[in-house]
Amino acid sequence: MILSLDERLNQILPRITSREFLDSKGLGNEIGFWVFDYPPEREMDVRGFLSGTVFPALTKQVPHIKAATVDLLSLVTELLEERNLLDKAMEMQASKGNDRTLAALRSVLKEDKLAQKIASQHDIASLDLMILTGVGAVYPMLRTHTLLSALHPVMGDTPLLMFFPGKYDGHSLRLFNTLAEDHYYRAFRLVPEST
């Protein structure tokens, strides 16, 4: 049976609040990295569901679930502001275009640096769950599969859930359902489209 996006969204909270999920049980010694993929055109529906249903419900769980949400666009913006590069980057984009700006920012926005920034902002070992959002908003500044790889040594036993506007088939990530596939096979689909 094929599940609609709404049916899949309604399965998020029961899954991420289960002890099996939080303890990464049944993964065969794999890391607890999860992807919830969705049609990019439904971005606003997913955001609304997360902010209106999932995030508030996590704080009301008994026992309490300690979750941190990282909006990747906010993270990138913050990093550029700290280095006094945000205004310069916008000026450069206007005068020299996207490709030159991205090339100039590449060393600043390396995924391993972003992973360390996430680790410095959160006590990951004390979290029950980390959630990544804003994946589509930071393309092409960073690559999701590379960021996930950089987060492997940082996350330890803490599960990570990434919301992905595109397709994840368990082997590769296809952002916006149109861009070239980025091979990444270490994450699990949180709620598959079919049962």
Secondary structure as UniProt FT lines:
FT   HELIX           5..16
FT   HELIX           19..22
FT   TURN            23..26
FT   TURN            28..29
FT   STRAND          33..38
FT   HELIX           40..42
FT   HELIX           43..49
FT   HELIX           50..54
FT   HELIX           55..59
FT   STRAND          67..71
FT   HELIX           72..82
FT   TURN            83..84
FT   HELIX           86..96
FT   HELIX           98..105
FT   TURN            106..109
FT   HELIX           111..121
FT   HELIX           124..126
FT   STRAND          129..133
FT   HELIX           136..138
FT   TURN            139..141
FT   HELIX           144..155
FT   TURN            156..157
FT   STRAND          160..168
FT   STRAND          172..175
FT   TURN            176..178
FT   STRAND          182..183
FT   STRAND          188..189
//
